[in-house]
Amino acid sequence: MDFAGLRSHEPAVVDDQEREAAVIAPIVDRESGPHILFTKRADHLSDHPGQMSFPGGGREPEDDSLEATAKREANEEIGLKPTEVSLVGRLDDIRTITRYSVRPFVAEIPDRTYVPGDGEVAEVAVLAVSDLTDFENYQSERREHPHYGEIRLHYFYVDGYTVWGATARMFVQLLELTTEWTVPPEPDREVGPDADYPV
């Protein structure tokens, strides 16, 4: 992965939502190539249960900044120490259907074992960028969204996991800024607003 485009990127800011959150898109460098760490959210959560996500969460009053939020949440969720986080850039802020503005930070982290540390994370999955960028493992669809109008959803299928939703939206930008991968000009399918989402 080449971080030059990421480092020069001027990220868009979202400041019109009810709540703020921040995540870290963690890059693990291995001999076989770069990998991305994802968490699988616990099934009992009210927001996005069972979905793949980046470590992170909502801003608390004691957080001095959204960077502090991302680091605190990553430490709570997977035991990633703030001193282990080597930030390399930021992606665009995004809005979520749960009325959060989410600020994604991109960081390199050590290649070690990470274990779910709170009740919000069910699993930790470290997936190879080479698999994630294989178009055999990617699909997208266009649908009408009740909040955002016409949208394009991205799906990455690797090792039995499906990365989609807001996390896939952030991840697509990360790939386009750091690799040769680009979104195909047309989606694989168009679906109605009531079509099922992955479970």
C-alpha positions in Angstrom: 0.0 0.0 0.0 1.2 3.4 -0.9 0.3 6.1 1.6 1.3 9.2 -0.5 -2.2 9.8 -1.8 -3.7 9.3 1.7 -1.2 11.7 3.3 -2.0 14.4 0.7 -5.8 13.8 0.9 -7.8 16.7 2.4 -10.6 14.8 4.2 -14.2 16.1 4.0 -15.7 17.0 7.4 -19.2 16.2 8.6 -20.4 18.3 11.5 -24.2 18.3 11.1 -25.1 15.1 13.0 -26.4 14.5 16.5 -23.4 12.5 17.7 -19.7 12.1 16.9 -17.7 8.9 16.6 -14.3 7.9 15.4 -12.7 4.7 14.2 -9.2 3.4 13.2 -8.7 1.5 10.0 -5.8 -0.6 11.2 -3.2 -1.9 8.7 -1.1 -4.9 9.7 2.1 -5.3 7.7 3.0 -9.0 7.1 5.6 -10.8 5.1 2.8 -12.0 2.7 1.6 -8.4 2.3 -0.6 -5.8 4.0 -3.7 -6.9 6.0 -6.6 -5.0 7.4 -8.0 -5.6 10.9 -11.7 -5.7 11.3 -13.9 -6.4 14.3 -17.2 -8.3 14.1 -19.8 -6.6 16.2 -21.7 -8.7 18.8 -25.1 -9.9 17.9 -26.8 -8.4 20.9 -26.0 -4.7 20.0 -28.8 -2.4 19.0 -26.8 -0.7 16.3 -25.4 -2.8 13.4 -25.4 -6.2 15.2 -23.1 -8.8 13.7 -21.6 -6.4 11.1 -17.9 -6.1 10.3 -16.5 -2.8 11.5 -13.3 -0.9 12.3 -12.3 -0.5 16.0 -13.9 2.6 17.3 -17.0 4.2 18.8 -18.8 7.2 20.1 -17.1 10.3 21.5 -17.2 10.7 25.3 -17.0 14.0 27.2 -13.5 13.1 28.5 -12.1 12.7 25.0 -10.0 15.7 24.0 -10.4 15.0 20.3 -11.8 12.4 17.9 -8.3 11.0 17.6 -8.4 10.4 21.3 -11.9 8.8 20.9 -10.6 6.4 18.2 -7.6 5.3 20.3 -9.6 4.9 23.5 -12.2 2.8 21.8 -9.7 0.6 20.0 -7.9 0.0 23.3 -11.2 -1.0 25.0 -12.4 -3.2 22.1 -9.2 -5.1 21.1 -6.5 -4.1 23.5 -4.7 -1.9 21.0 -2.5 0.5 23.1 -2.5 4.2 22.0 1.3 4.0 21.8 1.0 1.2 19.2 -1.0 3.4 16.8 1.1 4.9 14.0 -1.3 7.3 12.2 -0.7 7.7 8.5 -3.8 9.7 7.5 -7.5 10.3 7.6 -10.4 9.4 5.3 -13.5 11.5 4.7 -16.0 11.8 7.6 -19.2 9.9 6.9 -22.8 10.0 8.1 -24.5 6.9 9.3 -28.2 6.0 9.5 -27.9 6.1 13.3 -27.2 9.9 13.0 -23.5 9.7 13.8 -20.7 11.5 12.0 -17.8 9.1 11.9 -14.2 10.2 11.5 -12.0 7.4 10.1 -8.3 7.5 11.0 -5.8 5.1 9.1 -3.0 3.7 11.1 -0.3 1.0 11.0 -0.4 -1.3 14.0 1.8 -4.2 15.2 1.3 -7.7 13.9 0.3 -9.5 17.1 -2.8 -11.2 18.5 -5.7 -8.9 19.3 -8.5 -10.2 21.5 -12.0 -8.8 22.0 -11.9 -6.8 25.2 -15.5 -5.7 25.8 -19.0 -7.0 25.1 -19.3 -5.1 21.8 -16.8 -7.1 19.8 -17.5 -10.8 19.0 -14.4 -11.5 16.8 -11.3 -9.9 15.4 -10.5 -10.7 11.8 -7.3 -9.8 10.0 -7.9 -10.0 6.2 -5.3 -9.8 3.4 -5.6 -6.7 1.2 -4.8 -9.0 -1.8 -8.0 -11.0 -1.1 -10.0 -7.9 -0.4 -9.0 -6.3 -3.7 -9.7 -9.5 -5.7 -12.7 -8.7 -7.8 -13.9 -12.3 -7.4 -14.5 -11.3 -3.8 -16.3 -8.0 -4.5 -19.8 -7.1 -5.5 -21.9 -3.9 -5.4 -25.5 -2.9 -5.8 -27.5 0.2 -6.4 -30.6 0.8 -4.4 -32.9 3.6 -3.2 -32.2 4.4 0.4 -34.9 6.0 2.7 -32.4 8.6 4.0 -29.8 9.2 1.3 -31.7 8.6 -2.0 -29.9 6.5 -4.6 -26.8 4.9 -3.1 -24.3 2.2 -4.1 -23.5 -0.5 -1.6 -20.2 -2.4 -1.6 -19.7 -6.0 -0.4 -16.3 -7.7 0.2 -16.5 -11.4 0.8 -13.3 -12.9 2.4 -12.7 -15.9 4.7 -16.4 -16.2 5.5 -16.8 -12.6 6.5 -18.8 -9.9 4.6 -17.6 -6.3 4.9 -20.4 -3.9 3.8 -22.3 -0.8 4.9 -20.5 2.2 6.4 -17.3 0.2 6.9 -17.2 -0.9 3.3 -17.8 2.8 2.2 -14.7 3.9 4.3 -12.7 0.9 3.1 -13.4 1.7 -0.6 -11.9 5.1 -0.2 -8.9 3.7 1.7 -8.2 1.3 -1.2 -8.6 4.0 -3.8 -6.1 6.2 -2.0 -3.5 3.6 -1.3 -3.8 0.9 -4.0 -4.5 0.4 -7.7 -8.0 -0.8 -6.9 -10.9 1.3 -8.1 -14.6 0.8 -8.0 -16.0 -0.6 -11.2 -18.0 2.0 -13.2 -21.3 0.0 -12.9 -22.7 -2.0 -10.0 -23.4 -5.7 -10.4 -27.1 -5.3 -9.8 -29.9 -2.9 -9.0 -32.3 -3.8 -6.2 -35.4 -2.3 -4.7 -35.4 -0.4 -1.4 -36.9 -3.4 0.4 -34.3 -5.9 -0.8 -32.6 -7.9 2.0 -29.3 -6.8 3.4 -26.7 -9.4 4.5 -27.3 -11.0 7.9 
